Each structure stands twice: as C-alpha cells, then as structure tokens.
Amino acid sequence: MATRNPLDPPTNDEKVLLVEDNRTQARLIEQMLREEGETDYEIVHVQRLSAGLEQLAHTTISVVLLDLSLPDSRGLPTFERLQTHAARLPVIILTGQRDLDMALEALDKGAQDYLVKDDVTSSSLVKAIHYAIKRKQAEQQIRFQASLLNQVQNAVIATDEQQRITYWNHFAETMYGWQAEDVMDRPALDLLLAEEENELVAALRHAMSAEQAWEGELQLKHKDDSSFPGYMSLSPLRDPNDSLSGFVTITVDISERKEVERQLAHSAFHDSLTNLPNRALFSERLERALLRGQRRNWRYAVMMMDLDRFKRINDSLGHMAGDQLLVQFAQRVHECLRPGDTLARQGGDEFTILLEDLSDSTDAIRVAERIHLALAQPFTIAGQDIKTSTSIGIAFSSRGYQEPSEVLRDADIAMYQAKARGRGCHVIFEKGMRAHAVSALQRESELRRAVERREFETLYQPIIDLKTGRCKGCEVLLRWRHPDEGLLSPSEFLQTAEETGLIIPIGEQILEETCLQLGRWDKELGLAPDFEVHLNLSANQLCHRGLAQQVRDTLYRTGIDPRRITLEVGEQALLEHPVLAAVMVAELRALGTKISVNDFGSGFSSLRALRHFQVDALKIDRTFIQSLGPQTKASAIVKAIIELANQLEVDLIAVGVENTDHRQELIELGCRHAQGSLFFPPLEANAMMHCVTH
C-alpha cells in the first residue's frame, strides 16, 4: 500500500485523497485548498469508496477527506472499511449531517476530525488537514514509543503526581501478574510493595514526596500475593513548566540473581560434596562458642575425626567410591548428634564436630560412643561392603582456649593419639600430648627426608631347608639408617610411614634394592635358580593401584625372574578389603611372582583367607612355634597347618625358630622350611653371601 508514513516530517507538497460523489462539493473543496496557498495540495478525487481504496493501493497519500454518503457505502461503516486499508493515515470526515453522536463515535473510532460541509471554510479546512496530519504523527509516535517500552525486559510503570498508575507495560504484566486495564488509576506503592514500612520503603516514600530520584532493592508483590525481590529505579516526571506531573519506575526482577547469590553464599560456607558446613563456617561457630565459653557453667567440646584407612579405600576403589563413602559416613555421623550440634567437613576425610552447652564431659563421650556404634555396620559402596572406623580426638573448653585454632590443634593431636592406640576409638586431649605431637611431626619430616636421600637399608634373614640345612632363600627386612639415631627398626617408624603414605615410595625403593642385590649375588655366587627372596607388603601397599605396574617395571629394569620373588601379605590385610585384595593378588601372580600369607594362624580368619585367595606359601605365626612342646595345643595346631599346606600343595615356613627342640619337633611334624635366630639373625648383604656359600 502506497501511503505516506505519518512519522515522516511534513512537506510543502501534500497529496490529498478526496472521496466525494458530489462533483460540485468536490470542486468547492479543491478550490478552498488552492485558495490557502501555503501548501501545494495535490488532490486525487474519486467518487466511490472502492475507487478510493484502489488509489490507496497505488498512490502515496498524506490525508483522506471522506464523505460518508457514497454510492457504494454509507454511514460509519464507510470509515471503518477505509480504516482497515489505511489505519496509519489521518482521515477527516466531511458530511452534510449535523449528527453529534455520529461525530463522537467517528472520533472514538480513530477519525482525526468531523467537519460539516456547510460550515467549512478554506481556513478551517486547511487547519483541519494540518492538525490531522500532526495528530496522527503524534499518535504514531506514542504508539512507537509504547511498542519500544513493551519490548523492554523490565517493568516500566508511570504514575501521575498522586502516585496513581497511568502506564503499565507488557513486562509489568508478566512480572506482577496484573493486566494493564486492572491497575490503571490504582495507588502504585500499595499495589506493588510486599513489605511493611522499613528503611528502604521509607526512603522510597521520602524520595517521592521530595520529588527526587531513588533506586534500591525491594520486596515486591505479585497478584497471587507471593513476593519476589526487585531492583527499582524511580525518576520524577516534569511538565514543560517544570512542575511534577508524575513518576516513572523501571523495575528488574532479581530473583535469579538473588538465588545465585544465595547459592554462592551457601557454597562459600558449605562443603560441595556432603553439604555440611565447611572449615570457614565451623571456625565462625567455634569462635562464637569460645566467647560464650567465657561465661561460668557454659561448656563446649570439639571433636576431630577422620576415617581410618580412607586413603587405602580411595586409592583402591577410586575417588568416586571414596566420595560416596564420605557422604554416607557424614549421614551416619550426623544422625548421632544432638539438635544444635555442628558437624563440618574440614577437607578430605577429616571432619569436626562442635558440641555446645554440655552438662559435663560424659555428654561428648556418649556422642563418640554412638558414632563408633553407627560405624560398626559396613557401608555398601560400588556393590561392595566396606568396613571402616573412625579415630576421634576430643578437646574440652575447660582448658580455657582463646583462639579456634588452639582447640582444633588439640583435638587433632588427640585424634592422632587415638590412631596410635589402634584406631576406631576416641581419646580426650591431655596437656602432655602436645610434646608427643611435636615429636611425631618431627619424625614425619625426617622420614620424608629419608625417602629423598634413600636412607633405607635392607637386612636378610636366611630361610633354611630343615632336611638339608641349605639356604633356600631369605626374607628382606627393612631398616632406616637415621643420621643421628643410627639404625632404626620398623617399629620406630613404620606406623608414621603407613599414616603418611610414605610406605609406597619406601616399598618401591626396597623392591628395587632387593632385585639389584639379587642380581649381584647371581653374578658373584651363581645362585641356584630356585633361590627366592621374600618381601613384606603392608595393607596400604597391597591396595595401592599402581603396585602391579611398579613390580613389573622393577623386574624388567633389573632383569630378575619374577618366580624368584615372593610377596608376603598378612591375612588381615587380605581380608580387610577382600574383593580388591583378590584382584591385586591375581595381578601379582599373573606377573609370575609368588604370594605368601604371613603370620598364618594368628587370626580367626586364616581358613577364610585360604578359601578366597590363591597363594603359594604359608608362614606359621611365631607364637605357635615358640609354644611348641610335647602334647601342647600349639603342636597340634602346627601339625594341622602342616597337613593343610600339604593338602593344598603350598610351601610352608616356620618363623621364629630359636632352639634345637623347636627345630627337631618341626622336622618330626613334617615342616620343610624355617627361619629364626637358631639358624641366622638378620644379616647384611656380605654376611648373607657367606651364609649362601657355606
């Protein structure tokens, strides 16, 4: 349709479409427009509405002068039909009827003016056309601006000077739930604000009464009476005389931002895995407890705890299984606490508990006992039953702490004392423990340095064939050449090595040194091909995922036949995580190395270990050997073990043989191999060479 855009600026060359069937009236109107002379009107005259619509389709028209009595259309429907084809054009109705009701209805439907032909003059007609074009331009401009405001993704609301709503855009409808027609002329603040009077609302009302701008966060009200947070910006509106004519507010729904802020705040003070309070939140609550603890008769306690042997579980089953265990552990422990107690995750497998308002120390002890009881049942992780325990250290407020770090330090010291006493127990902090903790930390530091400097040495205890007296192999024994304390036995450092994980690199060094030494003996002595060396594996080493690869790489580098290496494992280490242990044992045997069960018979699960694992040798626990004698229970047990080994076709070694009577009885019972001080103590490599050759 070729119609002039009313938003375009006016020109001196306006094209007027005159729809008039009376030729005389038409000529009169054309004459009036030419007489005025200021604007050069080009008049397109048609006598029928259909012809006028056709002109609109092909000609650029500025304004329409429309008679309502036409051969093909009469009355207001004439205007309505025209509007459907030229809604953007200003239309002036020219009629011979003085009908006020029709005039008002026409104006209401969008006509720009209603002129009675007998009253029209040149001047009034030109003015009517001029103002019709101007008004249409203004209307279009208003509609265009309203359309822009409706595209804004914020609620835009205008009020009059009495703060009653005069404008409400589409997004305000979405945000507040009210349709525009339902809110017009209603008091804005009463409708929008969800909050009672508070500091922010008071500041907003003050700004409006002072005719000032304001912005801030408010709780706003939806039509359904729910509330939501919004950020509102308010500005006063002024008329050309600078008098207040109203206000306009632009509001953003900040619900999503507030939720993100809430989540960030929660994340800042909570552990992402367990959703427990984290170290920061725990310290904050502990600091408040310290302040309250300065009052008389108000007591609190802090528990420090971690999962015993968690690193072994995490390394063997994977981090996902470890995370599942931590979540289940936290849930069980939380169920043991009293209302108001705080359980927090400090990091890794370390947790803390703040027990407040205690009547006496027994309150905390009862909580610790409930925790131990709750952990007695195994956890089901990745289809496996995992048994674990926790070591708990307890520090009480009675020691007069001033800083949170002091309480945590002492609870941590007590926890490591619990580990030293066998794990799965709780220990209350005592003053003398600090010196012990400093000593333990020093020992750990020295041990790390020893790994770096390779300060570990090996001794060898021969394994003797009881029938021939020949040395058939040896057990490798670990020692630490401490720079200040001399040669240390494993009892002086092994627990620290296990707790810190240093046993893994230590074990790797010992395996490598053993293979290298075996190679040197082969070269110098020409050892028999069945000469074996036995190395001990701890439970941590057995469950280490890289163990088989470590053994494979070492054997490859040193060129040692894997059949000459026997790895000794305690039966408890096998049964602690039986599924994983079975996998690791199978991998090691697949390399060609042999597996021996150490201290066999010392526990209640020896037969279970044989049923679940393929092994190549058994070592009889020294307690049975040292108790041997005629008609003793020890002799009967040793005889049964020997018969069992023969039935299973596995090798058998008696450990701790210290006198000839023990040796003789073992021979009579059918035991083939033994080791102990009766034959040789642990020897250095050179002495071991002499033993082999003689």
N, C-alpha and C positions, 0 to 999 in steps of 0.2 A: 504494500500500500504506500503510495507516494504522498504522505502527509508531512507537514513541517513539524520538526521537533520543537515543542514549546520551550525546551530548555535552551534552545539557541537564542542568542541576543536578537532583539528586534531590528528590522531593516527598514529602509525607506521604500521598499518595493514589496508590498504585501499582496498576496493573491487571495481574493475573497470568493468563496463558493456561495452563490445566491440561488436558493431553491424556492422559486415563486412561480405559480402558474398564471398569475395575472400579469400580462405584459406591461400594462400601464403602471402598476405598482413597481414592477421591476425597473422600468426606465426611470421612474421617480427616485428610486433608491440609488441607482447608478449616478444620477445627476447630483444627488446630495453628496456622495462620496467624492466626486470630481470637484465640486464647489469648494470643499475644505482646502484642498491643495497642498497641505503639508506633507501628506503621504501619497505616493503614487500607487493607488489601488488598482490592481488588475482584477476585473470582475469576470467570473465564469458563471453564466446564467443558465440554469436548467429549469424545466417546468414540472418535472416529475422526480419523486424520490429515487426511483430506480436509476434515472439518468444521473442524479447526484452521487449515488453510490458508485456508479461506473467511473465518474470523474475522480472520486477519491482514490480509486484503484490505480489511476494512471497519472494524476496531476498532484504536484506539491501544493497543498492548501494551507493557508495560515489561519483562517477563521471561517465558520459557516454561518450564514444567515438563513434561517429555516422558517418557512411558513408551515403551519400545522394543518392547513386545508389544501390538500393536493389531490389530483385526480386518482392517484394510486395509493393514497394513505391519508388518514385524517386523525386529528387529535394527538394526545401524548404518545400513543404507540409509534407515531411517525418519528418523534425524537428518540424513542427507545431503540427503534430499528437502526437509526443513524449511529447511535452510541455504540452499538455492537460492532460497527465497522470503523469508527473513528473516536475511540474512547479518549485518545490523547489530544484531540483537537478542541479548542474552545468553540461552543455553539451558542449563538444568540437566537432566541425565538422571536419571530415577527408575526404578530397575529392581529386580526381585526376585532378580537373578542376581549372585552374587559372582564376577565374572569379571575378574581383574586385567588380562589382555591387552586385553579389550574396553574396559575403563575407560581404559587408557593410549591406545588408538587413538582413542577418542572425544575425549579431551582434545587429542590431537595434531591432530584434525580441526577443533577450534575450540570444543568444548563447554566451558562455564565450570566445570562441576563434574559429578561422577558419584556419586550417592547410592544406597545400597542401602536399600530401603523399610523393612526390619526394623530398621535402625539409626537411622532418622531420628527426631529429637525436634523439639518446637516450636522450641526454641532453635537447634538446629543447622540447621533448615530456613530460619528467618528469617535467620540469619547467612549461609547459603549464597546466599540470594537477594540480600541486601545486597552481599556481596562480588562476586557475579557481575555485578551492575549496575556496581559500581565498577571491576572489572577490564575490563569491556567499554568503559566510558568511557575508561579509561587506554589500552587498545589503540587505540581510535578516535583518541584524541588523538595517540598516537605515529604512527599512520598519516597523520593530517592534517599533522603536522609534517614527516614524511618526504616527503609529497607536496609541501609547500612547498619543502623543500630541493631536491627534484628539479626544481622549476621555476626555481630559481636558475641563472643563466647563468654560474656559476662552479663549479669543482670543490671540493666540500666533503668532507673526509676526516676521520674521527675515529680515534684510536688509544687503546689502553689505556696504563697507566703504563709499560709496557715498550716503547712505541712500535710496537706491532703493530696492524695495521689492524682496526678494528671496524665502521666505517661508510664507505660509498663511494657517493656519489650518482650519478644518471644522467649528469650533465655530466662527472663524473670519468671515467666510462666513455668518453665521447666524446673527452675531452681526452687521456687516457693510452692509450686503446685496450684496456684491460683490463676484463673484466666483473667485477661485484662479487664473485661467488662464487669467482673465480680469485685474488683478492687478500686475502681475509679471513685474519687472523692472520699475515700476512707482515710483515716489518720495513719500515716505511714509507719511511725515508730511503734504504735500499739499493735499493728498488724505484723511487723517484721521481727521485733525483738523477742527472743525467748527468755532472756534474763530479766530478773528483777533489777531494781536500781543497784548499780555497783559503780565502781570508779570509772570504768570505761563508758558505761551508759550515761553517767553524769557528765563526763567530758563531751560526749556527743551532743547531749541536750544543751549544754552551755555553748558549744560552738554554733548551734543553730540559733539560739537566742541572741548571740553576739554577731550573727551573720558572718561567720568565719568558716574557713575550710577546715576539714578534720579527716583523719584516716586512722584506722586501727582494726584489731580483731574483735569480733563479737560472736556470741552465740545467737544464731538466727532461727526463726521458727517456720517450719513447713506447714502447709494446710492441714496435714494429718496430726499436727501437734508434736511431731518429732522435732528435734533440734539438730543443728549442724553448725560447724564453725565457718565463719566467713570473714573475708578481709574487705572492709567497706571504705570507700573514698567518697567524701561528701564535699560538694562545692556550692556556694550560693549563686543564684541566677539573678541578673540585674537587667532592668529595662533601660531604654535609651537615656532616661533621666537619672540613671544610677540608683534607682530605688529597688529594693528587694522585690523580686517577682516570684521567687520560689527557690527550690533546691534541686540538685541532681545528684544521685548516688550511683556509683559503679561498684558492684559487689562481685567478688570471686569466691566460689565455694572452695574452701581449702581443706575439705575433709580428707582427700587423698594425701595432701602434704602433711597434715597432722598425723595420719596413720603411719606414714613413712617416718616422721619424727618420733612417733611412739615406738615403732619397731627399732629405730636406731638407738633410742634411749634404752629400750629393753636389751638390745644386743650389747650395748656398752656395759651393762651390769649383769648380764646373764650368759651362761655357757651355751654355745650354739648346739652342742650335742645333747646334753641332758636337760637343758632349760633350767638348770639350777642357778642360784646366784653365783657370780664368779668371784675372783680374788678381790676386785675393787669393791664390790658391794659388801662382801664379807668383812673387809677391813673397815668399811664405814660403820657397819653394825657393831663390830667389835670395839671400835673407838667409842661409840655411844655406851656400850656395856662397861667400858673402863671408867667412864665418867660416873655412871650410876653405881659402879662398884665402890666408889669412894664413900658412898653412904654406909652407915652402920647396918649390919644384918642383911645386906643385899649381896648375893653370891652368884658367880657365874663360873663356867668351865669351858675350855676349848679342847676339842678332840682333833688330833691329826691322824689320818688313816690312809692307807693305800692297800691295793690288792696284792697279796703275796704271790710272787712269781708271775706277775702280769706280763712282764716283758717276754717271758718264755712263751706264754699263750699268744701274745700279739705277734711275735716273730714266726711262730709255727703255724697258726691258723690264719694269719693275715690281719690287716688293720681293720677291715670291715667287721670281722668276727670280734676283734678287740673292742671296737666301738659298741657293738651290740652288748657285749659283756658289761661295759661301763654303764650303759643305760639301764640294764636290768639290775646291776649292783646298786645304782643310785635309787631306783624304785624301792628295792627291798630295804635299804637303809632308811629311806625317808619314812617308811611305814613304822619304823621302830621309835621314831622321835615323838616328843610331846608337842602339843599345839604351841606355837610361838618359838620353837627351836629353829635354828637356821642350818641347813645342810648346803654346803657350797663345794664347787669343784675348783681346785686351785690350778689344775692343769695335769695332763697325762692321766695317771691313775691315782692321783693324790686328791683327797677330799678333806674338808674340815667341817666341824660341827660346833656351833655356838649354843651352849645350854645356859639359859638365863633364869634368874630368880630361883636358884636351888635352895632347898631347905638344908641339905648337907651334902657331903661328898658321895653318899650312897645313891643319890639321885642319878649322878653321872655314871656310876658303876653299873647301876641297873640298866641304863641305856646301852652301855657297852656290851653287857651280857645278852641283851635282846638282839643286838646286831650279830654277835657271834652265833647265836641260835638260828637266826634267819638265814645265815650263810651256810648252815650245815647241809642244806639240800643243794644238790648240783644245779647248775644253770644249763639250759639247753640252748646251745649255740651252733648254728650250721649243722643241725642234726646230731650233734654230739653232746653228751653230758660232760660238763666241765665243772670240776670241783675246785673251789678256791677258798681262801680265808682272808682275813684282814688283820693287820697289826695296828693297834690303836695306842697312841700316846695321849695322855690327859694332863692338862695344866690347869690348876685351880686359881681363882682370883685371890686366894688367901696369901699369895706371895707378894701382893702389892705392886702389880705391874703398872708402869706409866705409859708404855707405848704398845700398840698392837703387835709390832714386830717382836717384842720381848716374849709375849705369850706364845706366838706361833713358833718362835725359836725353841722354847722349852717343850712344847707339845711335840715338835718334830724330833727333838732329842729323845723324848720318852718313847716315841714310835719306833725309833731305831733300836732302842733297848728291848722293845717287845719283839722285834725281828731277831735280835741276838739271842733271846730266850726261847726261840723255836717257832716263832710266828703263830698267827691265829690266837693271840692273847692281847691283853691290854696292860699297860704299865702307867703308873702315876709318876709324874716328874718329881725328882728329888734333887736337891742342890748339887750333890756330888756328881751327878750325871754330866754336867757341863764339861768338866775336865775330861771325862771319858769321850765325849763327843768331839772335843778338840783333838784328842789323840787319834780317834777314828778318821777324822778328816785329814790329819797329817799322814796317816797310813795310806789312805786312798791316793793322796798326792804322790807319795813315794812309789806307790805301786804303778801309777801311770808313768812316772819317770822310768821305772824299771822296765816297762814294756818298750818304751822308746829306746832305752840303752841296752836292751836284751841282756838283762842281769840274771836271767833264769838259767839254771843248770839241771842236768839230769844225772841221777844215780841209777844203778841197775842191780836188781836182786835176781840172782840165778834161779831158774826153775829146774829141779833135778828129777831125773828118771830114777825112781826108787829101786828098780831092779838092777840097773846097770851103773848107777852113780854118775852117769853122763849128764852134762848140762845141755838140756834140750831147748833152752831159750831163757828169756829174762823179762821181768816186769820193770817198766820205766817209772822211776819215782821223781817227782818234781821237787826242786829246792830253789830258794831265792838267795843269791849272793848279795846281801844287803851291804852297801858301802860302809855303814857304821856298825851294824849289829852282827855282821858275819853271816854264816849260812843259816837260813831260816827254813823250818819245816812247813808243810802246807797248813798245819793247824794255826799258824801265826798270821796267815794272810789269805787263805782260800775263801773264807766267808766274804771278805771285802771284795775279792775278785768276782765272786758269784753275784753279789748285790749290785755291783757297778757294771757288770757285763764285760769286765776286762778278762774274764776267763776265756773268752773267744779268741782274742789275739794271743793270749798266753798259750792256749792249746795249740794254735797254729804254729807258734814258734817251737813248741816241744815236739810236735809231729815232724816238723822239718829237720830238727836237730837229730831226732832218733833215726830217721831214714838216712841222713848223711852219715851218722855213726855206723849204722848197719852196713852201709856201702864201704866204709873204711875197713871194718872188720873183714868183710868179704875179700877185699883186696889184699889185706895183710895176712889173714889167717886161713883164707879159703874155707869159710864156714860151710857146714853141711846145708844143703838146700832146704831142709826142714827146720832149720833154726829159726825160732819165732821171737818176736818182741811183743809184749803186751802193754797197751797204753790205756789209762783210765779216761773215761768220758763222764762228765757230770751231766745231770739232767738238763741244765741250760745248754750244754754243748750238743747233746743228743737232739734237742728240739730246735736247734738253730738250722734254719732252712738252707744255709749255704754249706753245711757240714760235708755232704757227699761230694760236692764240687771241690771243696777245699782239699779233701783227702785225695780225690782223683788228680788234681793239679800237682800236689806234692809228690805223689808216687810217680807221676810222669816226669817231673823235673829231676828226681833223684834216681830214677831207673830201678826202683825196688819192686820186686814181685809182690803184689797185694796179698798173696796167700801167706806171706810171712808176717803179716800184721794182724794182730788180734786186738780188738777194741773191747775193753771191759766196761760194762754198764751195771750199776746197781739195780736190783729188782724193783726198788721203789721208784726209780726214775722211769723204768719201763711201764709201770702200772699207773703212774700219775696222769699221763695222757696216752692211753693205750693205742688209740687209733693212729695218732701222729707217730708215736714211737714205732708202731708196726711198719709204717711207711718208711721211716728213716732207716730202720734195721734192714728192711728189704733192699733199699737203695745201696746201703753199705755192703751188704752181702753180694749184691749184683756186681760190685766192683771187683770182688774176689777176696775182700778182707773177711776175717772171721769175727764172730761176736761171742763174747763170754759173759755169763751172768756172775757178777761179783757178789761176795758175801751171801751166797745161796744158803737158804735155810734160816736166815736171820729174821725174816718177817713171817706173817701169816699167809702170804700170797705167793709163796715160791712155786707151788704147783700151777697156780693160775698163770704165772709168768711163762712157764714151760708150755702151757696149753695154747697161749696166744702168740708166741714168738718162736721163730726158727733160730736156734742158737747152736754154736759149735762146741762150747765148753762151759763147765760149771766150776766155780771156785767155792769150796766149802768154807763157811764162815769160821774165823779163827776161834770163836767162843766154843764151838764144838770140839775143835782139835785140842784146845787147852784143857778140856774137861774129860778127855779120853781116859779110860781105865777099865779094868775087868768088871763086867756086869753093870756098867753105868748106862744111864739113858743116852748120854752123848754117844757112846759107842754104838748103841742100837740105831740112833738117828743117822750117824755117819755110814753105817753099814747099809741102811735103807737108801741113802743118797747115792752110794756107790752102785748098788744094784739098779737103781733108777737110771743112772748115767749109762750103765752097760746096756740096758734095755733100749734106751734112746740113741745109743751109739754116738755119744758125745764124750769129749775128753773131760777129765776130772783132775782138779788140782787142789791139794790141801794146803791151806795158808796158815802160817804161824806155828810151824813145827819147831819146837825148841829143845827137845830132848830125845834120846835114843828110844825110850819106851814108846813115845808117840810114833816115831818112825816105824818101829817094829810092828806096832798094832795096825798101823795103816797098811803096811805090806801084807799082814795076815788078812785084813779085811778086803784086800784086792785093789787098793788105791795105787795108781801107777805113778802120779807125779806130785811133787810137793815143793814148797819153798818156806824158808824160815831161818832164824838165826842159828839153828843147829847146823845148817849147811853153809850159808854165807849171809852176812849182813848186806845192806845196800852198798854197792861198790862203785867207784869211779870207773871211767872207761878203760883205763890202762889195767887196773886190777881185774876188771871183767875179762880182759883178753887173757890174762894168766889163768883165770878160772876155766875158760873155754879150752885152753891148750893143755891144761893139766887135769 
